[in-house]
Amino acid sequence: MLKTETPSTQHPQLDLYPVEALVDVLLDDQALAAHAVKAASASISAAVAAMTPRVAAGGRLIYVGAGTSGRLGVLDSVELYPTFSWPPERATALLAGGLGAMFEAVEGAEDDRDKGASDLRLRYPGYNDVILLVAASGTTPYVLGAQQAARAVGALTIGIANNPGTPLLAGADIGICLDTGPEVISGSTRLKAGTAQKIALNTLSSALMVRLHKVYGNLMVDLHPTNVKLVERAVRLTMHATGADETAARAALEQSQFHVKTAIVSLLKQLPAAEAQALLDAANGNLRTALE
């Protein structure tokens, strides 16, 4: 039996616990997710190192999963645009059962291996694409079908599973095992298995964006301000990076279509926005290089 499906021996009387003890048990079990991800840091690092040159060469991130795992992939993909101005067409997700399964479970969708393969083929994956395949069990047919289709065209496959020695990990170019063990509620991998997947996906995509020069120091300088909160964040980031006051930072941003990197170069190099953008373009988007 898979570890994630094995009944936990620690709390066989969970339904009898008073609410305070119940909450403590659930929280303590969730905390183990971070330890499982930390134990996989070497394979996560290897994945980032392998992903970076392919994505830098124009590759896409394509997330594949079913149920909770698939929904977490959708979540990671859609957050890259507002956070890092990453083009939405270069971070897409395949969810067993279609996007409707984001809101309502589609029974049996994860069991269709051929559908996983055909769904991925319809995205026309190529060598530079990175396919992030996520399945707590490591045996989900839909995900394994997509993996097989990805391997056939030479795309980079990153398998993320919560059970060691499973087909998803064995068949991936790089396997990331998040060994979270039995769930405190038996088989409910939306708990710490899902939490570990969320941490791992956050880490993979964030580290990749840092390597692609979307971060300056530890500042999120390539965000896309799509609402008032993010506009104010862009102003604060520009002020912090340049030492400019709010009026100057806001003016530079307005002249730079609220692109924080461009505003920073414009302020620090005392250049018009168009010339600042040209410097960034010549530096391949690397803010440090543009400033030097």
N, C-alpha and C positions, 0 to 999 in steps of 0.2 A: 504494500500500500504506500502511496506517495506520502511524504512527511506532512504536506499541507492538508491531507485528508485524514490523517491519523487522529483519533480522539485524544485530546489532552488528558494526561493523568493527574494534572495539578488541581483541577477544580471540578470534580465530578458532581458536586452539589451546588453548582453555580446559581441555579434557579432559586435556591433557598437563601442566598446571601442578602443581608440588608443593603439598602441602596448605596450607603457610603462604601461598604466593602466591595460591592459590585463595581462601582466606578473606579476604585483604586486598582482592582484586578485588571480591568480593561485598559487603564492607562499604563500600568506597569508592563503589560504584555506588548502594548504599542511601542514602548520605549526600546524594546528589543530589535525593532526594525532598523533603527539607526546603526546598531552594532552589526547587523547582517550586511548592511551596505558598506560599512567601514571594512569589514573582512574581505570585501570584493574590490577594494580600491585598486589593486594591481591590474585587474582585468578592466576596470573602468578607465584607468589611465591608458591602457593599451588601446582601448576603443577610441578614446579622444585623439590619440596620436594617429590612428589609422583613418579616422573620419576627416581630420582637418585638411590634408592635401586634396582629397577628393571633392569635398565641399568647396574649397577654395578654387578648384578648377571648374566650378559650375554645377556641381552635383546637388541633388535635393535630399532632404530628409523625408523618408516615408515611414510612418509609424503603422504597425499592423498589430491588431489584437482583437479579443472578444470579451464581452462583459466588462467587468471593472478594469481589466488590463487595457482593453481597447479604448475605453472612455478616458483613461489616464493619458493614453497616446494622443487622443484628440485634444485634450486640455493642453498638453505640452506644445503641440503644434500651433494652436491658435494664439498662444501667449507670446510667441517669438516676434510677431509683428509689432505690437505696441511696446514691447520691452526693448527690442534691438533693431527695429525697422527691417526685420528680415522679411523678404518678399513672401506673401502667403502661398504663392504657387511653388515655392521651394521648401515648404514644410507642410505636407499633407498627411492625412491619416485614413487608413482603411479600418473599418469597424465591422465585424461579422454581423450580418443582418442589415447593413446600411446605416446611414446616419440617424434613421428613426430609432435604432437600437440605443442611441445616446439617452433616450428618454423612457423607453419601454423595452423590456427584455424580449428578444426574438428567439423563441425556443428552437433549439436544434441548429441555429445558424453556425455555431462554432464547430459543428461536427462535419461540415462540408469542406473536405480538403480541396476538391476541384474548384470550388468557388473561391477559395483563398488564392489559388494559383491564377485563376482567370481575372479576378479583381486586380491583382498586382500587374498582370500583363497589360491590362487596359490603361495603366499609368505609364506604359512604355519605359520601364526602368533601363538604365544604362550603367556603364562601368563606374562612373563617378557618383552614382547615387548611393546613399546609405539607407539600408532598410533596417529599421529598429523593430524587432519582433518580440512582443511581450506576451507571456503566458505564465501564470502562476504555476500551473501544473507542469509546464514544459512538454506537454503532449497534445495540445489543442490542434485538431486536424486542420482547421481553417488557417492557423498560423503556420503550420508545417507545410501546407500547400503553397503559401506565399513564399516561404523560405526556399522551397525547391525551385520556384519560378525565378527568384532573385539570383540564386546560385547559377542557374542556367545561362544568365547573361553577364555574369561576372560582377554584379553589384556587390558592395560590401554588406555583409549580413552581421548584425549584432543581435544575439539572442539573449533575452533576459527572462530568467525563470527562477522559481523559488524552491525547486527540487533538484538536487544534484543528480548527475548521471542520466539526464533525460534527453530525448531526441532533439529538442530544440537547441540545447547547449552543445550537443555533440555535432550537430549539423551546421552550426554557425561558424563564420570566420573567426569571430570572437564571442565566446560565451561568458555571460555574467551571471553567476549563481548567487542569488540572494537567499541564503539558507535560513529562512525564518522559522522553520519547524512547524509543529502543530499549532492550530489556532485555538485560542481559549474557548471560542464557540466553534465546535468542530466543523472544519471544512469551509468556514466563512472567510475566504481569502480577500474579501473587501476590507478585512481588518489589517493585521500587521504585514501580510504579504503585499497588499495594495499600498500601504504606507511606504514600504521599502522600495517598491517600484516607483512611486512618486519621487522619492528622494534620489533614486538612481537616474531617472529621466531628467530631473532638475539639474543634477550634477553634470550629466553628459552634455545637455544642450547649453548650459551656462558656460561650462569650460570651453566648449567649442566656440561660442561667441567671443569669449575672451581671446582665444587664439586667433580669431578672425578680426581682431582689433576693434571690437564693438564696445570695449571698455577701456577707459583711460585711468590708470591708477586703479582705484576701486569704484570709479564713477561710471554710471550708466549713461554714456554720452551719445549713444545712437538710438535713443528711444524715439518713438513716434507719438507726439502729444495729440491724442485723439479726444481728450476731454479737458475740462478746466483743471482738474487735479494734476494731470500730466503736464499741462502748460506751466502751472506753478512749479512743478518739479523741474522742468527744463530751465526755468529762470534760476532756481536755487542752484542747480548743478553748474550752470554757466557762471554764476557769481562765485561759487566755491572754487572752480578751476582757474578763474582769472583774477579774482580779487576785485572785480568790478562791482559797482553799486547796482541796485536793482534797476534803476532807470537805464543805465548803460547796457546792462545785460539784456533787458527786455527789447531795447532798440536794436541791438545786434541780432537778436533772435528774429525779430520781425523782418529785418533785412535779409535773413538767411532762411526764410520759410520755416522758422522754428526748428532748424537742424542744429542741435547743440554743438556738434563737432565744428561746423562751419563758423558758428558764432564765437567759439573759443579761439579759433585761429584768427578770425577777424579782429578780435579784441587784443590778443597777445601780440600779433604781428602788425597791428594797426593798418589793416588792409580792407578794402571794400569786400563785400560778401562774395562777389563773383571771383575775385582773385584768391580769396581764402578757399573757396570751393575748388578752384583749379589746383591749388597746392595739395589739397587732400586727394584729389583725383590722381595727381602725379605720384602720390605716396601710397596709392592703393588703399586709401581709407585709413591709413595708420596715422593717428593723430600725433604721436610722438615724432615720427619721421617728418611730418608736415611742419611741426614746430621747430625742428632742428634745421 
